Amino acid sequence: MHSYANLWSYGFTTFSNSEASDAVGSMSDPYSVIARAGPGGSLAGLGYGLPLGRAYAEYFGGGIAVQSLYGWGTDAYLTLRGVGKS
């Protein structure tokens, strides 16, 4: 079980080293990971998705909420103010 106290911190990930190696290569050099992730690649597990997503959501007047239920999974809720209005 992971501690999610740092969920909104840049670079925090629950991805294991073996999962990261399989997905994007060696995690010891993040610049080479990003360079290899090009078209069709993956940046999964680097720990930037939620913090950047929250920054964008807040910029557009919304937010992100994350709710986790042990044994069932985790849901993320995105709200954006004014989206869909004409």
C-alpha positions in Angstrom: 0.0 0.0 0.0 1.3 3.4 -0.9 1.3 6.7 1.0 -0.5 9.4 -1.0 0.6 12.3 1.1 2.7 13.6 -1.9 0.0 12.9 -4.5 0.1 16.5 -5.8 3.9 16.8 -5.7 5.8 16.9 -9.1 7.8 13.8 -9.6 5.9 11.6 -7.0 4.9 8.3 -8.5 3.7 4.9 -7.3 5.1 3.3 -10.4 7.7 0.6 -9.4 11.2 0.6 -10.8 10.5 -2.6 -12.8 7.2 -1.1 -14.2 9.0 2.1 -15.1 11.9 0.3 -16.8 9.4 -1.7 -18.8 7.4 1.4 -19.8 10.1 4.1 -20.4 13.5 2.6 -19.8 16.0 3.6 -17.1 14.7 6.1 -14.6 18.2 7.2 -13.7 18.3 9.8 -16.5 14.9 11.6 -16.9 16.1 13.5 -19.9 16.8 10.4 -21.9 13.4 9.0 -20.8 11.6 12.1 -22.2 13.6 12.0 -25.4 12.7 8.3 -25.9 9.1 8.9 -25.2 8.5 10.8 -28.5 5.5 9.8 -30.7 3.9 6.7 -29.5 6.0 6.6 -26.4 5.0 6.9 -22.8 5.7 9.3 -19.9 3.7 7.1 -17.6 5.0 7.0 -14.1 7.1 10.1 -14.1 4.8 11.9 -11.6 3.7 14.9 -13.7 0.1 14.0 -14.7 -1.9 15.0 -11.6 0.1 18.2 -10.7 0.0 19.5 -14.3 -3.6 18.5 -14.7 -4.5 20.4 -11.5 -2.6 23.4 -12.7 -4.5 23.5 -16.0 -7.8 22.8 -14.3 -7.3 25.7 -11.9 -6.2 28.0 -14.7 -9.6 27.3 -16.3 -11.5 27.9 -13.1 -12.0 24.3 -12.0 -10.1 21.6 -10.1 -9.4 17.9 -9.7 -10.5 15.7 -6.9 -9.2 12.2 -6.3 -11.1 9.6 -4.3 -9.7 6.2 -3.5 -11.5 3.2 -2.1 -9.2 0.5 -0.9 -9.8 -2.7 -2.8 -12.0 -1.0 -5.4 -9.8 1.6 -7.2 -9.3 5.3 -7.6 -11.5 7.8 -9.3 -10.4 11.3 -10.5 -13.0 14.0 -11.0 -12.2 17.0 -13.3 -14.4 20.1 -13.1 -14.0 23.1 -15.4 -16.0 26.3 -15.1 -17.9 27.4 -18.2 -17.1 24.4 -20.3 -20.0 23.5 -22.5 -21.8 26.9 -22.3 -22.3 28.9 -25.4 
